[in-house]
Amino acid sequence: MGRLVPAVTRSLDILELFLDGDGTLSAPEVTRRLQLPRTTVHELLTTLAARSYLVQLPDQPGRYRLGVRTYQLGSRYAEQLDLAAEGQQVAREVAETCDETVHVAVLEDTDVIYIAKVDSTHAVRMVSAAGRRLPAHCTSVGKMLLASLPPTELESRLQGREFTGMTPDSITDPDELLTALAGIRERGVAVEHRESNPDVSCVAAPVRDSAGRVVAALSISVPMIRWSEERESELAELAAKGAGDLSVRLGHRGA
């Protein structure tokens, strides 16, 4: 393994400072925050500005903001993002941690479409597939995605719909669904017991893009023989972490 290059590390440390605050910094502020020599900071800032990674504010000499080159790199990164591929990778990592089936799904109208799946190694496991479509109101991922919609959009999507159940435990009453979605919105994770499969419970968390919009949900599905309240709590945390990791891959920076 090669060694880290101090000058490159310090340059990246400087660039990352601009992610916080109002997005502008002066040389003295960089010096103070990174505890670097003034001469070193001046040289690094001059180099970064010469390469268009930083630019000096025209009305505030000596104060910098991010330059066009950082935008170009970010745009190229965004162009190369593949939600399904990134979701598959994170799903694999989550599945390796809990050894249960992990899905990533997106919302289409009032259905969910599974775009990534990694199976458990247990003999008793989920029988599902990427590309499958299910009613959103019967799944944890679907309810998570519905709960994340703006109120007017949610109302528009649900208006006039008939909610057919997949099992006896599926929610089919519109008012009951809205109450459930309000609880999910407050808790930040969605749980369903036997609503899409009579032998399975699931927990799901939201995946956000660089703008903070919920674009997918990640779920962990467990046969009822391995489910418990303690297990639910553990998997809720793990689903939230996995969804957070996937969000970071999509450029989300958190609250």
C-alpha positions in Angstrom: 0.0 0.0 0.0 1.4 3.4 -1.0 1.9 6.2 1.4 -0.3 9.3 1.6 1.1 12.5 0.1 1.0 15.3 2.7 0.5 18.1 0.2 -2.4 16.3 -1.5 -4.0 15.5 1.9 -3.8 19.1 3.0 -5.2 20.3 -0.3 -8.2 18.0 0.1 -8.6 19.0 3.7 -8.9 22.6 2.5 -11.5 21.8 -0.1 -13.6 19.9 2.4 -13.7 22.9 4.7 -15.9 24.6 2.1 -18.6 22.0 2.6 -19.6 23.8 5.8 -20.7 27.3 6.7 -21.5 29.8 4.0 -19.0 28.3 1.5 -16.4 31.0 1.8 -13.1 31.1 3.7 -10.1 33.3 4.1 -6.5 32.2 4.4 -6.4 33.0 8.2 -9.5 30.9 8.7 -8.0 28.0 6.9 -4.8 28.4 8.9 -6.7 28.4 12.2 -9.0 25.5 11.4 -6.4 23.2 10.0 -3.5 24.3 12.3 -1.2 24.6 9.3 1.7 27.1 8.7 0.5 30.3 7.0 3.1 29.9 4.2 1.8 26.4 3.5 -1.8 27.6 3.4 -1.0 30.5 1.1 0.9 28.2 -1.3 -2.0 25.6 -1.3 -4.7 28.2 -1.8 -2.7 29.8 -4.7 -2.3 26.4 -6.3 -5.9 25.4 -5.9 -7.0 28.8 -7.3 -4.6 28.5 -10.3 -6.2 25.1 -11.1 -9.8 26.6 -10.7 -10.6 24.5 -7.7 -11.0 27.7 -5.8 -11.7 31.3 -6.8 -11.2 34.5 -5.0 -14.4 36.6 -4.3 -14.1 39.7 -6.5 -15.6 42.0 -3.9 -13.7 40.4 -1.0 -10.0 40.0 -1.8 -8.3 37.2 0.1 -11.6 35.3 0.5 -12.2 32.1 -1.5 -15.1 29.9 -2.6 -15.2 26.7 -4.6 -14.3 27.1 -8.2 -15.7 25.6 -11.4 -13.4 22.6 -11.5 -15.1 21.2 -8.3 -18.5 21.6 -10.0 -17.2 19.8 -13.1 -15.9 16.9 -11.1 -19.2 16.7 -9.1 -21.2 16.7 -12.2 -19.2 14.0 -13.8 -19.6 11.9 -10.7 -23.3 12.4 -10.7 -23.5 11.4 -14.4 -21.8 8.1 -13.6 -24.0 7.2 -10.6 -26.2 4.1 -11.1 -28.8 3.8 -8.4 -29.3 0.1 -9.1 -25.6 -0.7 -9.1 -24.9 1.4 -6.0 -27.9 -0.1 -4.3 -26.8 -3.6 -5.1 -23.4 -3.0 -3.5 -24.8 -1.5 -0.3 -27.5 -4.2 -0.1 -24.7 -6.8 -0.3 -22.8 -5.1 2.6 -26.0 -5.0 4.7 -26.8 -8.6 4.0 -23.3 -9.7 5.0 -23.9 -8.0 8.3 -27.3 -9.4 9.2 -27.5 -12.5 6.9 -31.1 -11.6 5.9 -32.5 -10.6 2.5 -32.0 -7.0 1.6 -33.9 -5.1 -1.1 -33.6 -1.6 -2.6 -36.8 -0.3 -4.3 -38.2 2.8 -6.0 -41.7 4.2 -6.2 -43.7 4.2 -9.5 -47.1 5.7 -9.1 -48.5 3.5 -6.2 -46.3 0.5 -6.8 -42.8 -0.3 -5.8 -40.2 -1.8 -8.1 -37.3 -3.7 -6.7 -34.1 -2.6 -8.3 -31.6 -4.5 -6.2 -31.7 -7.7 -4.0 -29.2 -9.8 -2.0 -30.4 -13.0 -0.5 -29.8 -14.5 2.9 -27.8 -17.6 3.2 -30.4 -19.2 5.5 -32.3 -22.2 4.2 -35.6 -20.3 5.0 -35.4 -17.0 3.1 -37.4 -14.6 0.9 -38.5 -15.7 -2.6 -38.4 -12.5 -4.6 -36.4 -10.9 -7.5 -35.1 -7.6 -8.7 -37.6 -6.1 -11.2 -40.6 -7.4 -9.3 -43.5 -4.9 -8.8 -45.7 -4.9 -5.7 -48.4 -2.5 -4.3 -46.6 0.1 -2.2 -49.1 0.1 0.6 -48.4 -3.6 1.3 -44.6 -3.3 1.8 -42.3 -1.5 4.2 -40.3 0.0 1.3 -43.5 1.2 -0.3 -44.9 2.7 2.8 -41.6 4.4 3.5 -41.6 5.9 0.0 -45.3 7.0 0.3 -44.6 8.6 3.7 -41.8 10.6 2.1 -44.0 12.2 -0.5 -45.2 15.8 -0.1 -48.8 15.9 1.2 -50.3 17.1 -2.0 -48.5 14.6 -4.1 -49.4 11.8 -1.7 -53.1 12.8 -1.9 -53.0 12.9 -5.6 -51.5 9.5 -5.9 -53.9 7.8 -3.5 -57.1 9.6 -4.5 -59.6 7.2 -5.9 -57.4 4.2 -5.5 -58.6 0.8 -4.3 -56.3 -0.8 -1.8 -56.3 -4.5 -2.4 -54.5 -6.6 0.2 -51.9 -9.3 -0.4 -52.5 -11.0 2.9 -55.2 -10.7 5.7 -52.8 -8.3 7.5 -52.5 -5.9 4.6 -53.8 -2.3 5.1 -56.7 -1.7 2.8 -58.5 1.2 4.5 -57.3 4.6 3.3 -57.6 6.3 6.6 -55.7 3.5 8.3 -53.0 3.8 5.7 -52.6 7.6 6.2 -52.3 7.0 10.0 -49.6 4.4 9.4 -47.8 6.8 7.0 -47.9 9.6 9.6 -46.3 7.2 12.1 -43.6 6.2 9.6 -42.9 9.9 8.9 -42.4 10.5 12.6 -40.3 7.5 13.3 -38.1 7.6 10.1 -38.4 3.9 9.4 -41.2 1.7 8.2 -42.1 -1.8 9.5 -44.6 -4.3 8.1 -45.6 -7.6 9.6 -47.0 -10.2 7.2 -48.6 -7.5 4.9 -47.0 -8.7 1.6 -46.1 -12.2 2.7 -47.8 -14.1 5.5 -44.5 -15.5 6.7 -42.3 -12.4 6.5 -41.7 -9.1 8.3 -39.7 -6.2 6.9 -38.2 -3.0 8.0 -37.2 -0.1 5.6 -35.4 3.2 5.7 -35.3 6.1 3.1 -32.5 6.7 0.6 -31.9 10.3 -0.3 -30.1 11.9 -3.3 -27.7 14.9 -3.3 -30.7 17.3 -3.1 -32.1 15.5 0.0 -35.0 14.0 -1.9 -36.1 10.5 -1.1 -35.5 8.5 -4.2 -35.5 4.9 -2.9 -35.8 2.8 0.2 -33.7 0.0 1.5 -35.4 -2.9 3.4 -34.4 -6.0 5.4 -36.8 -8.9 5.1 -37.0 -11.7 7.7 -39.1 -14.9 8.0 -41.3 -14.7 11.1 -39.4 -17.7 12.6 -36.4 -15.4 13.0 -38.4 -12.2 14.0 -38.7 -10.6 17.4 -39.0 -7.2 18.9 -35.3 -7.1 19.7 -34.5 -8.2 16.2 -36.8 -5.5 14.8 -34.9 -2.8 16.7 -31.5 -4.1 15.5 -32.6 -4.3 11.9 -34.2 -0.9 12.0 -30.9 0.6 13.0 -29.1 -1.5 10.3 -31.6 -0.5 7.6 -31.2 3.1 8.5 -27.4 2.8 8.4 -27.5 1.0 5.0 -29.9 3.6 3.6 -27.6 6.3 4.9 -24.6 4.7 3.3 -26.4 4.5 0.0 -27.5 8.1 0.3 -23.9 9.2 0.8 -23.0 7.3 -2.4 -25.6 9.4 -4.2 -24.1 12.6 -2.9 -26.3 13.3 0.2 -24.5 15.1 3.0 -27.1 14.6 5.7 -29.0 17.1 7.8 
